[in-house]
Structures are given as structure tokens and as C-alpha cells.
Amino acid sequence: GAVVSQHPSWVICKSGTSVKIECRSLDFQATTMFWYRQFPKQSLMLMATSNEGSKATYEQGVEKDKFLINHASLTLSTLTVTSAHPEDSSFYICSARDPGQVNYEQYFGPGTRLTVT
Amino acid sequence: TQLLEQSPQFLSIQEGENLTVYCNSSSVFSSLQWYRQEPGEGPVLLVTVVTGGEVKKLKRLTFQFGDARKDSSLHITAAQPGDTGLYLCAGAREGYSTLTFGKGTMLLVSP
């Protein structure tokens, strides 16, 4: 199956600093990637859709100036959490859609655990 | 109102028992995926169902798509501790590029 990697797997940062998370599709080109946030024992909450070569589409309530998304190539999307605060601590997961699949399957990265102190 | 209602939310059973997880909606989906997620990891795709009434089997897991493509179920036979995890259903709708996720079912299978 399609493989998606995510880096780093965990990060601890101080309040006020910025953190960048990378999402890569390893064996396919992804024109569309997605960023999710997940709280303990809960489902995934879609934050934004990342489109290669164009601006990301953010879900209602997600601050686009705080969560910067860049999809610079067909295999890489990045999420930067700017001026992080403790309430931004969470599990962030990216996914990518393989254009070769016709049924909108998404393949997920392993996630990044962000802790803001 | 949750577009895709998933139940039960939590399930704790003994090894060897059978169980069924449901996903229901008033909307029609062009396809529906089931994922399993283990703690600290990303969800892993188990299956995609596309055709109304479709049944797919993956070892001890049986997935069914409703005739009207508004609901789906996951049945696990003789559950094992390795089945423990968060099960998520997700539906794709015509005209939408994103998936709609259910709230998930946390399954714990004890030896």
C-alpha cells in the first residue's frame, strides 16, 4: 500500500516558538494532502486540505495564520505551528490521497506528538 | 449533528467474543473506508466498500455496505487482543474532496 512518512514523530517546544512538521508521500505523488488534529481517545479533526501549488483550504475555526501549510512539491507538505502555546499540544496527523485510487482513500502518516511547555 | 454516527463508542470484550461496529448516516456516500488506529500511530486503511450491499472479508473481519450506501458495519469474529485499537469509519461524498469521519469505536480485547 501507499506509504506516508511524518517527521518528527514527537517534539517538545517552549511556548512562543514555532514548530514545523513534515509530511511526505514516499511511493506516490500526492496533489492533495490533509492535516488532522487528534485529542486523546477521540476521532480525527480535519484542520486543512493542502493542495500542491496553491493555497491550503482551512476548516472553519482553524487559524490559518497560526497553522501555516505549504505544499511545495507533489511529495511534501509542511505544517508550521507558529507561536505555539500549551493549548496547541496535540497529536497531529497528515494523510495523502493517492490519485491512482478512485475511491478517495487516504493514507496516513504515523503522526507527530507536539508538547508545548 | 454528526454526519456519520458510529456506535458503540467504547467496547470492552473478552478474547474469543464476536462484535459489530456500526456507522450510520442520512447521507449517501460514494465510498466508505474503515481504518484501525493503534495508540500513538496513524490510522491504517483496512478496507474500502463502494457498491451498495457489498460485503468484504479480511480474515476475521467482515465489512458490509448498506444497500442505500448510507450505512456500514464491521463485524469481528473471535476477537483477539491484537484487534485492540480505535476503529474509524470514513465516508466520501460526491462533490467533496474530504472524508467525513465517524467519532470512532475504541475496542479493547482482553486475554
Chai-1 contact restraints between the chains, C-beta under 6 A:
chainA,res_idxA,chainB,res_idxB,connection_type,confidence,min_distance_angstrom,max_distance_angstrom,comment,restraint_id
A,S43,B,F101,contact,1.0,0.0,6.0,A-B,restraint_1
A,S43,B,K103,contact,1.0,0.0,6.0,A-B,restraint_2
A,S43,B,G104,contact,1.0,0.0,6.0,A-B,restraint_3
A,L44,B,F101,contact,1.0,0.0,6.0,A-B,restraint_4
A,I93,B,G42,contact,1.0,0.0,6.0,A-B,restraint_5
A,N103,B,S31,contact,1.0,0.0,6.0,A-B,restraint_6
A,N103,B,T48,contact,1.0,0.0,6.0,A-B,restraint_7
A,N103,B,V50,contact,1.0,0.0,6.0,A-B,restraint_8
A,Y104,B,A92,contact,1.0,0.0,6.0,A-B,restraint_9
A,E105,B,Q33,contact,1.0,0.0,6.0,A-B,restraint_10
A,E105,B,L45,contact,1.0,0.0,6.0,A-B,restraint_11
A,E105,B,T48,contact,1.0,0.0,6.0,A-B,restraint_12
A,F108,B,G42,contact,1.0,0.0,6.0,A-B,restraint_13
A,F108,B,P43,contact,1.0,0.0,6.0,A-B,restraint_14
A,G109,B,G42,contact,1.0,0.0,6.0,A-B,restraint_15
A,P110,B,E41,contact,1.0,0.0,6.0,A-B,restraint_16
A,P110,B,G42,contact,1.0,0.0,6.0,A-B,restraint_17
A,G111,B,G42,contact,1.0,0.0,6.0,A-B,restraint_18
